[in-house]
Amino acid sequence: MKILLTGASGSLGKELEIEFARRNIVCVLVSSQRHDDPKYTKCDLSDLKQVKSLKLLIEKEEITCLINNAALYSDLNVSNIEVDNIVDILNVNLLAPIILSKYLYDYLSNKKERGKIVNINSIAGKSPNYNESVYSASKHGLAGFGASLSINQKVSGVEVVDLFIGGMQSNITVKRPNFSTLMDPRKVAVFIANLIELDAGFTPSSIDLRNNSRV
């Protein structure tokens, strides 16, 4: 197994990197930030030209598992958000995952190999929140894409899992008064790694991860 992980510089991305390294799973890290470490590939997913360049990376690194983890968040009312910001959110949260999934699909089909796609979605992809219309739209779109793609996994050999994650400690939620009670990204990373390593002849197509900690 060889994993391509987007959003590698975020809270969950960093914990996934650590967990995969602990398990000796090779992980190719994609980040919008520049890193001196050669294991990172810099790519701004809001720029679809840069996204297209990852096709060669998938083929060169012989990727068999894609984790669409990168995301942009906004809680601005649709009347207040700038059009360019809307485009960036849709590119990162929806179009980039679709394009990368296509690239992996094509690569695995040509090689006649099995593989996995894990979409890191949000509860907002099922239940819209106030002032998150654009963010929720992007996550609803990703949910529809993943649900449709998963129907074909018996034929394609590519397992597709949508993870709908609730409140988790991150740079997005750091100012929330209940931050300390939110889900620990380290534990979420362990759950995801366990799911990816699962080889049971079946796979869940959709999983909700909800916080059960008390305030």
NUKE-178270 format. One record per residue: residue number from 1; residue in one letter; x, y, z of N, C-alpha, C in turn. Coordinates in nm, 3 decimals, padded with zeros to 5 digits. Layout:
% NUKE-178270
> NUM, A, X, Y, Z, X, Y, Z, X, Y, Z;
...
END
This chain:
% NUKE-178270
> 1, M, 00.084, -00.120, 00.000, 00.000, 00.000, 00.000, 00.088, 00.125, 00.000;
> 2, K, 00.049, 00.222, -00.082, 00.118, 00.350, -00.084, 00.012, 00.459, -00.092;
> 3, I, 00.018, 00.552, 00.002, -00.089, 00.649, 00.021, -00.050, 00.788, -00.029;
> 4, L, -00.144, 00.855, -00.094, -00.131, 00.998, -00.124, -00.225, 01.072, -00.031;
> 5, L, -00.170, 01.159, 00.052, -00.248, 01.233, 00.152, -00.243, 01.382, 00.121;
> 6, T, -00.358, 01.442, 00.097, -00.364, 01.587, 00.079, -00.389, 01.654, 00.214;
> 7, G, -00.361, 01.783, 00.221, -00.381, 01.854, 00.348, -00.289, 01.803, 00.456;
> 8, A, -00.165, 01.769, 00.417, -00.073, 01.705, 00.511, -00.024, 01.798, 00.622;
> 9, S, -00.042, 01.928, 00.605, 00.007, 02.022, 00.706, -00.097, 02.057, 00.812;
> 10, G, -00.220, 02.010, 00.794, -00.324, 02.040, 00.891, -00.317, 01.950, 01.013;
> 11, S, -00.404, 01.973, 01.108, -00.403, 01.898, 01.234, -00.419, 01.748, 01.211;
> 12, L, -00.521, 01.710, 01.136, -00.542, 01.568, 01.109, -00.434, 01.513, 01.016;
> 13, G, -00.393, 01.593, 00.918, -00.290, 01.549, 00.825, -00.160, 01.513, 00.895;
> 14, K, -00.119, 01.595, 00.990, 00.004, 01.568, 01.065, -00.007, 01.441, 01.148;
> 15, E, -00.124, 01.422, 01.208, -00.143, 01.301, 01.289, -00.148, 01.176, 01.202;
> 16, L, -00.206, 01.187, 01.083, -00.206, 01.075, 00.990, -00.064, 01.040, 00.946;
> 17, E, 00.015, 01.141, 00.918, 00.155, 01.118, 00.881, 00.228, 01.040, 00.991;
> 18, I, 00.210, 01.081, 01.115, 00.276, 01.015, 01.228, 00.228, 00.870, 01.241;
> 19, E, 00.096, 00.850, 01.228, 00.040, 00.717, 01.246, 00.084, 00.621, 01.135;
> 20, F, 00.086, 00.671, 01.012, 00.130, 00.585, 00.901, 00.278, 00.551, 00.914;
> 21, A, 00.357, 00.647, 00.958, 00.500, 00.620, 00.978, 00.519, 00.515, 01.087;
> 22, R, 00.438, 00.522, 01.191, 00.446, 00.424, 01.300, 00.417, 00.283, 01.250;
> 23, R, 00.332, 00.275, 01.149, 00.293, 00.144, 01.094, 00.377, 00.105, 00.972;
> 24, N, 00.478, 00.186, 00.942, 00.566, 00.160, 00.827, 00.489, 00.159, 00.695;
> 25, I, 00.389, 00.246, 00.685, 00.312, 00.262, 00.562, 00.366, 00.385, 00.489;
> 26, V, 00.404, 00.367, 00.365, 00.460, 00.478, 00.287, 00.350, 00.576, 00.253;
> 27, C, 00.375, 00.704, 00.280, 00.275, 00.808, 00.259, 00.338, 00.926, 00.185;
> 28, V, 00.284, 00.958, 00.069, 00.328, 01.074, -00.007, 00.243, 01.192, 00.037;
> 29, L, 00.307, 01.296, 00.087, 00.239, 01.407, 00.151, 00.225, 01.527, 00.058;
> 30, V, 00.102, 01.576, 00.044, 00.075, 01.693, -00.039, 00.028, 01.806, 00.050;
> 31, S, 00.091, 01.921, 00.035, 00.060, 02.036, 00.121, 00.065, 02.164, 00.039;
> 32, S, -00.018, 02.259, 00.077, -00.014, 02.391, 00.011, 00.102, 02.474, 00.062;
> 33, Q, 00.163, 02.430, 00.173, 00.277, 02.501, 00.230, 00.408, 02.442, 00.178;
> 34, R, 00.509, 02.524, 00.174, 00.639, 02.478, 00.129, 00.715, 02.414, 00.245;
> 35, H, 00.774, 02.297, 00.219, 00.852, 02.225, 00.320, 00.990, 02.193, 00.264;
> 36, D, 01.089, 02.192, 00.352, 01.223, 02.152, 00.310, 01.234, 02.001, 00.294;
> 37, D, 01.148, 01.929, 00.364, 01.151, 01.783, 00.360, 01.103, 01.734, 00.223;
> 38, P, 01.182, 01.654, 00.151, 01.145, 01.610, 00.016, 01.024, 01.517, 00.011;
> 39, K, 00.981, 01.466, 00.126, 00.864, 01.377, 00.124, 00.735, 01.456, 00.103;
> 40, Y, 00.744, 01.589, 00.115, 00.630, 01.675, 00.090, 00.630, 01.723, -00.056;
> 41, T, 00.513, 01.724, -00.117, 00.495, 01.783, -00.248, 00.407, 01.906, -00.233;
> 42, K, 00.457, 02.021, -00.277, 00.379, 02.144, -00.263, 00.279, 02.152, -00.378;
> 43, C, 00.154, 02.171, -00.341, 00.049, 02.186, -00.442, -00.067, 02.266, -00.383;
> 44, D, -00.101, 02.375, -00.447, -00.216, 02.455, -00.407, -00.339, 02.397, -00.477;
> 45, L, -00.424, 02.327, -00.403, -00.538, 02.259, -00.463, -00.647, 02.355, -00.511;
> 46, S, -00.635, 02.482, -00.476, -00.731, 02.580, -00.529, -00.697, 02.616, -00.673;
> 47, D, -00.577, 02.580, -00.717, -00.531, 02.603, -00.855, -00.541, 02.469, -00.929;
> 48, L, -00.640, 02.453, -01.013, -00.663, 02.324, -01.078, -00.551, 02.285, -01.173;
> 49, K, -00.474, 02.381, -01.221, -00.358, 02.347, -01.303, -00.256, 02.271, -01.219;
> 50, Q, -00.238, 02.314, -01.095, -00.147, 02.243, -01.006, -00.204, 02.105, -00.969;
> 51, V, -00.334, 02.097, -00.952, -00.397, 01.968, -00.920, -00.369, 01.867, -01.031;
> 52, K, -00.378, 01.912, -01.155, -00.355, 01.823, -01.269, -00.214, 01.768, -01.272;
> 53, S, -00.119, 01.841, -01.213, 00.019, 01.794, -01.211, 00.037, 01.671, -01.123;
> 54, L, -00.059, 01.647, -01.033, -00.048, 01.533, -00.941, -00.078, 01.399, -01.011;
> 55, K, -00.129, 01.404, -01.131, -00.152, 01.281, -01.207, -00.021, 01.204, -01.225;
> 56, L, 00.083, 01.275, -01.261, 00.214, 01.212, -01.280, 00.270, 01.160, -01.149;
> 57, L, 00.242, 01.232, -01.040, 00.289, 01.188, -00.908, 00.222, 01.056, -00.869;
> 58, I, 00.093, 01.044, -00.894, 00.020, 00.921, -00.863, 00.080, 00.804, -00.939;
> 59, E, 00.112, 00.826, -01.065, 00.168, 00.720, -01.148, 00.312, 00.688, -01.109;
> 60, K, 00.390, 00.791, -01.086, 00.531, 00.772, -01.053, 00.548, 00.699, -00.920;
> 61, E, 00.468, 00.740, -00.820, 00.479, 00.682, -00.686, 00.398, 00.554, -00.670;
> 62, E, 00.325, 00.516, -00.774, 00.244, 00.394, -00.772, 00.148, 00.393, -00.652;
> 63, I, 00.070, 00.500, -00.644, -00.026, 00.518, -00.535, -00.141, 00.419, -00.548;
> 64, T, -00.179, 00.360, -00.436, -00.295, 00.269, -00.435, -00.404, 00.316, -00.338;
> 65, C, -00.377, 00.421, -00.262, -00.476, 00.474, -00.167, -00.469, 00.626, -00.166;
> 66, L, -00.583, 00.690, -00.184, -00.592, 00.836, -00.183, -00.675, 00.880, -00.064;
> 67, I, -00.621, 00.973, 00.014, -00.698, 01.033, 00.124, -00.719, 01.181, 00.090;
> 68, N, -00.841, 01.215, 00.053, -00.878, 01.353, 00.023, -00.907, 01.425, 00.155;
> 69, N, -00.802, 01.480, 00.214, -00.812, 01.540, 00.347, -00.814, 01.692, 00.345;
> 70, A, -00.752, 01.753, 00.245, -00.742, 01.899, 00.239, -00.880, 01.963, 00.229;
> 71, A, -00.897, 02.077, 00.297, -01.026, 02.147, 00.291, -01.008, 02.294, 00.330;
> 72, L, -01.094, 02.376, 00.276, -01.103, 02.516, 00.316, -01.237, 02.537, 00.385;
> 73, Y, -01.235, 02.612, 00.494, -01.357, 02.636, 00.572, -01.397, 02.783, 00.563;
> 74, S, -01.525, 02.807, 00.566, -01.576, 02.944, 00.575, -01.709, 02.943, 00.647;
> 75, D, -01.727, 03.039, 00.738, -01.857, 03.057, 00.802, -01.914, 03.194, 00.768;
> 76, L, -01.874, 03.246, 00.651, -01.926, 03.374, 00.606, -02.059, 03.356, 00.536;
> 77, N, -02.152, 03.446, 00.564, -02.279, 03.447, 00.496, -02.257, 03.466, 00.346;
> 78, V, -02.342, 03.406, 00.264, -02.324, 03.412, 00.119, -02.321, 03.556, 00.069;
> 79, S, -02.383, 03.648, 00.142, -02.381, 03.789, 00.102, -02.247, 03.856, 00.131;
> 80, N, -02.169, 03.796, 00.222, -02.043, 03.857, 00.264, -01.918, 03.792, 00.204;
> 81, I, -01.932, 03.671, 00.157, -01.815, 03.601, 00.105, -01.783, 03.648, -00.036;
> 82, E, -01.654, 03.659, -00.067, -01.611, 03.703, -00.199, -01.621, 03.588, -00.299;
> 83, V, -01.646, 03.623, -00.425, -01.660, 03.521, -00.529, -01.533, 03.438, -00.542;
> 84, D, -01.417, 03.501, -00.535, -01.291, 03.427, -00.546, -01.277, 03.324, -00.434;
> 85, N, -01.326, 03.361, -00.316, -01.322, 03.268, -00.202, -01.415, 03.149, -00.226;
> 86, I, -01.530, 03.176, -00.286, -01.624, 03.068, -00.320, -01.557, 02.969, -00.415;
> 87, V, -01.491, 03.022, -00.517, -01.424, 02.937, -00.615, -01.315, 02.854, -00.550;
> 88, D, -01.237, 02.916, -00.461, -01.129, 02.843, -00.393, -01.184, 02.728, -00.309;
> 89, I, -01.292, 02.754, -00.235, -01.352, 02.651, -00.151, -01.402, 02.534, -00.235;
> 90, L, -01.470, 02.564, -00.344, -01.522, 02.457, -00.430, -01.409, 02.380, -00.497;
> 91, N, -01.302, 02.449, -00.534, -01.188, 02.382, -00.596, -01.121, 02.285, -00.499;
> 92, V, -01.093, 02.333, -00.377, -01.021, 02.251, -00.279, -01.108, 02.139, -00.224;
> 93, N, -01.232, 02.172, -00.189, -01.318, 02.076, -00.118, -01.389, 01.977, -00.210;
> 94, L, -01.409, 02.016, -00.336, -01.489, 01.931, -00.425, -01.418, 01.894, -00.555;
> 95, L, -01.373, 01.992, -00.631, -01.317, 01.961, -00.762, -01.184, 01.887, -00.753;
> 96, A, -01.096, 01.930, -00.664, -00.968, 01.861, -00.649, -00.986, 01.714, -00.609;
> 97, P, -01.071, 01.682, -00.509, -01.094, 01.541, -00.476, -01.150, 01.460, -00.593;
> 98, I, -01.240, 01.521, -00.671, -01.296, 01.450, -00.786, -01.187, 01.421, -00.889;
> 99, I, -01.105, 01.522, -00.918, -00.999, 01.505, -01.018, -00.897, 01.402, -00.972;
> 100, L, -00.853, 01.411, -00.847, -00.754, 01.317, -00.796, -00.810, 01.175, -00.792;
> 101, S, -00.938, 01.163, -00.757, -01.001, 01.031, -00.756, -01.005, 00.972, -00.897;
> 102, K, -01.033, 01.056, -00.995, -01.031, 01.010, -01.134, -00.892, 00.960, -01.173;
> 103, Y, -00.790, 01.035, -01.134, -00.653, 00.995, -01.168, -00.618, 00.860, -01.107;
> 104, L, -00.656, 00.842, -00.979, -00.627, 00.714, -00.914, -00.708, 00.602, -00.978;
> 105, Y, -00.835, 00.629, -01.007, -00.920, 00.531, -01.074, -00.856, 00.485, -01.205;
> 106, D, -00.816, 00.581, -01.286, -00.756, 00.549, -01.416, -00.629, 00.468, -01.401;
> 107, Y, -00.545, 00.510, -01.307, -00.417, 00.440, -01.284, -00.441, 00.296, -01.240;
> 108, L, -00.529, 00.276, -01.143, -00.554, 00.142, -01.092, -00.623, 00.054, -01.196;
> 109, S, -00.711, 00.114, -01.276, -00.779, 00.037, -01.381, -00.679, -00.013, -01.484;
> 110, N, -00.587, 00.074, -01.522, -00.485, 00.036, -01.620, -00.393, -00.073, -01.566;
> 111, K, -00.366, -00.068, -01.436, -00.278, -00.167, -01.373, -00.355, -00.291, -01.326;
> 112, K, -00.489, -00.281, -01.335, -00.576, -00.389, -01.285, -00.545, -00.422, -01.138;
> 113, E, -00.531, -00.314, -01.058, -00.504, -00.329, -00.916, -00.621, -00.276, -00.834;
> 114, R, -00.630, -00.324, -00.712, -00.731, -00.276, -00.619, -00.676, -00.153, -00.545;
> 115, G, -00.765, -00.075, -00.487, -00.720, 00.042, -00.414, -00.831, 00.100, -00.328;
> 116, K, -00.800, 00.212, -00.262, -00.897, 00.277, -00.173, -00.894, 00.428, -00.191;
> 117, I, -01.012, 00.487, -00.176, -01.026, 00.632, -00.170, -01.102, 00.665, -00.042;
> 118, V, -01.043, 00.750, 00.040, -01.108, 00.794, 00.164, -01.130, 00.944, 00.156;
> 119, N, -01.255, 00.984, 00.158, -01.290, 01.126, 00.156, -01.314, 01.174, 00.299;
> 120, I, -01.231, 01.267, 00.344, -01.252, 01.326, 00.477, -01.356, 01.436, 00.463;
> 121, N, -01.479, 01.400, 00.495, -01.590, 01.493, 00.481, -01.620, 01.555, 00.617;
> 122, S, -01.734, 01.615, 00.629, -01.775, 01.683, 00.753, -01.922, 01.654, 00.776;
> 123, I, -01.963, 01.658, 00.904, -02.105, 01.647, 00.934, -02.183, 01.754, 00.859;
> 124, A, -02.117, 01.865, 00.827, -02.181, 01.972, 00.749, -02.216, 01.924, 00.608;
> 125, G, -02.156, 01.812, 00.565, -02.190, 01.754, 00.436, -02.322, 01.680, 00.439;
> 126, K, -02.380, 01.666, 00.558, -02.511, 01.605, 00.573, -02.612, 01.702, 00.633;
> 127, S, -02.564, 01.778, 00.733, -02.653, 01.870, 00.805, -02.596, 02.011, 00.796;
> 128, P, -02.652, 02.095, 00.709, -02.600, 02.232, 00.692, -02.607, 02.312, 00.821;
> 129, N, -02.507, 02.396, 00.841, -02.505, 02.485, 00.956, -02.527, 02.629, 00.912;
> 130, Y, -02.570, 02.709, 01.007, -02.594, 02.852, 00.980, -02.466, 02.919, 00.931;
> 131, N, -02.476, 02.997, 00.825, -02.367, 03.074, 00.766, -02.255, 02.987, 00.709;
> 132, E, -02.282, 02.860, 00.681, -02.182, 02.773, 00.618, -02.230, 02.725, 00.482;
> 133, S, -02.307, 02.808, 00.413, -02.374, 02.764, 00.291, -02.275, 02.717, 00.184;
> 134, V, -02.167, 02.791, 00.162, -02.071, 02.754, 00.058, -01.991, 02.631, 00.102;
> 135, Y, -01.946, 02.631, 00.227, -01.872, 02.516, 00.280, -01.960, 02.391, 00.277;
> 136, S, -02.085, 02.404, 00.322, -02.176, 02.290, 00.323, -02.204, 02.241, 00.182;
> 137, A, -02.217, 02.334, 00.088, -02.241, 02.295, -00.051, -02.126, 02.211, -00.105;
> 138, S, -02.003, 02.252, -00.073, -01.887, 02.177, -00.121, -01.883, 02.037, -00.059;
> 139, K, -01.919, 02.026, 00.067, -01.916, 01.897, 00.136, -02.034, 01.809, 00.095;
> 140, H, -02.149, 01.869, 00.067, -02.262, 01.792, 00.014, -02.225, 01.735, -00.124;
> 141, G, -02.157, 01.816, -00.204, -02.114, 01.770, -00.335, -02.019, 01.653, -00.325;
> 142, L, -01.924, 01.661, -00.230, -01.828, 01.553, -00.209, -01.900, 01.427, -00.162;
> 143, A, -02.002, 01.444, -00.079, -02.080, 01.329, -00.030, -02.150, 01.260, -00.146;
> 144, G, -02.209, 01.337, -00.236, -02.276, 01.279, -00.351, -02.180, 01.206, -00.443;
> 145, F, -02.064, 01.265, -00.462, -01.962, 01.203, -00.547, -01.916, 01.070, -00.488;
> 146, G, -01.884, 01.071, -00.359, -01.837, 00.949, -00.294, -01.942, 00.839, -00.291;
> 147, A, -02.067, 00.877, -00.264, -02.175, 00.779, -00.258, -02.196, 00.713, -00.393;
> 148, S, -02.190, 00.792, -00.498, -02.207, 00.737, -00.633, -02.090, 00.648, -00.671;
> 149, L, -01.970, 00.693, -00.638, -01.849, 00.617, -00.675, -01.844, 00.483, -00.602;
> 150, S, -01.893, 00.481, -00.479, -01.884, 00.358, -00.399, -01.973, 00.246, -00.453;
> 151, I, -02.077, 00.282, -00.528, -02.168, 00.182, -00.582, -02.094, 00.087, -00.676;
> 152, N, -01.993, 00.140, -00.744, -01.923, 00.063, -00.846, -01.800, -00.012, -00.794;
> 153, Q, -01.778, -00.012, -00.662, -01.652, -00.064, -00.612, -01.634, -00.214, -00.632;
> 154, K, -01.744, -00.290, -00.641, -01.732, -00.434, -00.664, -01.674, -00.461, -00.802;
> 155, V, -01.709, -00.378, -00.897, -01.659, -00.394, -01.034, -01.522, -00.331, -01.051;
> 156, S, -01.505, -00.211, -00.993, -01.380, -00.137, -01.013, -01.265, -00.188, -00.927;
> 157, G, -01.298, -00.246, -00.812, -01.193, -00.288, -00.719, -01.140, -00.174, -00.635;
> 158, V, -01.201, -00.056, -00.648, -01.160, 00.061, -00.571, -01.264, 00.087, -00.463;
> 159, E, -01.226, 00.065, -00.337, -01.316, 00.089, -00.226, -01.322, 00.239, -00.196;
> 160, V, -01.442, 00.289, -00.172, -01.462, 00.431, -00.145, -01.532, 00.447, -00.011;
> 161, V, -01.472, 00.526, 00.076, -01.529, 00.551, 00.209, -01.540, 00.701, 00.233;
> 162, D, -01.658, 00.745, 00.273, -01.677, 00.884, 00.312, -01.684, 00.891, 00.465;
> 163, L, -01.592, 00.966, 00.524, -01.592, 00.987, 00.668, -01.649, 01.125, 00.699;
> 164, F, -01.760, 01.128, 00.770, -01.825, 01.254, 00.807, -01.785, 01.285, 00.951;
> 165, I, -01.691, 01.378, 00.965, -01.632, 01.404, 01.096, -01.699, 01.524, 01.163;
> 166, G, -01.734, 01.506, 01.288, -01.793, 01.613, 01.366, -01.686, 01.702, 01.428;
> 167, G, -01.717, 01.764, 01.541, -01.624, 01.857, 01.604, -01.492, 01.793, 01.642;
> 168, M, -01.382, 01.846, 01.588, -01.248, 01.793, 01.614, -01.153, 01.908, 01.642;
> 169, Q, -01.059, 01.885, 01.728, -00.961, 01.989, 01.760, -00.875, 02.019, 01.638;
> 170, S, -00.876, 02.145, 01.595, -00.799, 02.188, 01.478, -00.782, 02.339, 01.483;
> 171, N, -00.713, 02.392, 01.383, -00.697, 02.538, 01.379, -00.830, 02.607, 01.350;
> 172, I, -00.926, 02.533, 01.295, -01.057, 02.590, 01.267, -01.139, 02.605, 01.394;
> 173, T, -01.125, 02.510, 01.485, -01.209, 02.506, 01.605, -01.140, 02.558, 01.731;
> 174, V, -01.016, 02.604, 01.717, -00.935, 02.637, 01.834, -00.998, 02.746, 01.922;
> 175, K, -01.080, 02.831, 01.864, -01.140, 02.940, 01.942, -01.276, 02.903, 02.002;
> 176, R, -01.321, 02.781, 01.978, -01.449, 02.740, 02.035, -01.435, 02.719, 02.186;
> 177, P, -01.534, 02.759, 02.264, -01.525, 02.745, 02.409, -01.518, 02.599, 02.456;
> 178, N, -01.566, 02.507, 02.372, -01.564, 02.365, 02.409, -01.450, 02.290, 02.341;
> 179, F, -01.346, 02.362, 02.299, -01.236, 02.302, 02.223, -01.177, 02.180, 02.291;
> 180, S, -01.159, 02.187, 02.422, -01.093, 02.077, 02.494, -01.175, 01.949, 02.492;
> 181, T, -01.305, 01.959, 02.466, -01.391, 01.840, 02.464, -01.408, 01.782, 02.324;
> 182, L, -01.356, 01.850, 02.223, -01.372, 01.802, 02.086, -01.284, 01.680, 02.061;
> 183, M, -01.312, 01.610, 01.953, -01.237, 01.488, 01.922, -01.088, 01.517, 01.902;
> 184, D, -01.007, 01.426, 01.951, -00.862, 01.435, 01.940, -00.820, 01.387, 01.801;
> 185, P, -00.755, 01.472, 01.720, -00.716, 01.430, 01.585, -00.622, 01.309, 01.585;
> 186, R, -00.548, 01.290, 01.692, -00.460, 01.173, 01.700, -00.542, 01.044, 01.701;
> 187, K, -00.651, 01.045, 01.779, -00.736, 00.927, 01.786, -00.813, 00.906, 01.655;
> 188, V, -00.852, 01.016, 01.593, -00.919, 01.006, 01.463, -00.824, 00.946, 01.359;
> 189, A, -00.697, 00.986, 01.365, -00.597, 00.933, 01.273, -00.580, 00.782, 01.291;
> 190, V, -00.580, 00.735, 01.414, -00.569, 00.592, 01.442, -00.689, 00.518, 01.383;
> 191, F, -00.808, 00.576, 01.400, -00.929, 00.514, 01.344, -00.918, 00.503, 01.192;
> 192, I, -00.873, 00.609, 01.127, -00.861, 00.609, 00.981, -00.758, 00.507, 00.934;
> 193, A, -00.645, 00.501, 01.003, -00.541, 00.404, 00.966, -00.592, 00.261, 00.981;
> 194, N, -00.666, 00.233, 01.088, -00.724, 00.101, 01.107, -00.821, 00.067, 00.993;
> 195, L, -00.900, 00.166, 00.953, -00.997, 00.146, 00.846, -00.927, 00.115, 00.714;
> 196, I, -00.819, 00.187, 00.687, -00.746, 00.168, 00.562, -00.680, 00.031, 00.557;
> 197, E, -00.633, -00.015, 00.672, -00.567, -00.146, 00.676, -00.667, -00.262, 00.676;
> 198, L, -00.793, -00.233, 00.699, -00.895, -00.337, 00.702, -00.906, -00.407, 00.567;
> 199, D, -00.895, -00.537, 00.567, -00.908, -00.615, 00.444, -01.000, -00.733, 00.475;
> 200, A, -01.130, -00.701, 00.480, -01.229, -00.800, 00.525, -01.320, -00.848, 00.413;
> 201, G, -01.296, -00.799, 00.290, -01.384, -00.837, 00.180, -01.508, -00.750, 00.172;
> 202, F, -01.517, -00.652, 00.260, -01.626, -00.555, 00.257, -01.574, -00.425, 00.315;
> 203, T, -01.645, -00.318, 00.287, -01.604, -00.188, 00.342, -01.727, -00.100, 00.362;
> 204, P, -01.733, -00.023, 00.470, -01.844, 00.071, 00.487, -01.828, 00.186, 00.388;
> 205, S, -01.936, 00.228, 00.327, -01.927, 00.337, 00.230, -01.939, 00.473, 00.297;
> 206, S, -01.997, 00.476, 00.419, -02.018, 00.603, 00.488, -02.012, 00.581, 00.639;
> 207, I, -01.933, 00.666, 00.706, -01.918, 00.657, 00.851, -01.928, 00.797, 00.911;
> 208, D, -02.009, 00.811, 01.015, -02.016, 00.936, 01.091, -01.929, 00.923, 01.215;
> 209, L, -01.841, 01.020, 01.237, -01.762, 01.025, 01.360, -01.812, 01.144, 01.441;
> 210, R, -01.878, 01.115, 01.551, -01.934, 01.222, 01.633, -01.869, 01.224, 01.770;
> 211, N, -01.854, 01.344, 01.821, -01.792, 01.363, 01.952, -01.888, 01.316, 02.063;
> 212, N, -01.837, 01.234, 02.154, -01.920, 01.192, 02.266, -01.865, 01.238, 02.401;
> 213, S, -01.770, 01.333, 02.396, -01.716, 01.385, 02.521, -01.815, 01.481, 02.586;
> 214, R, -01.817, 01.486, 02.718, -01.906, 01.576, 02.789, -01.835, 01.706, 02.820;
> 215, V, -01.913, 01.812, 02.817, -01.858, 01.945, 02.848, -01.821, 01.951, 02.995;
END
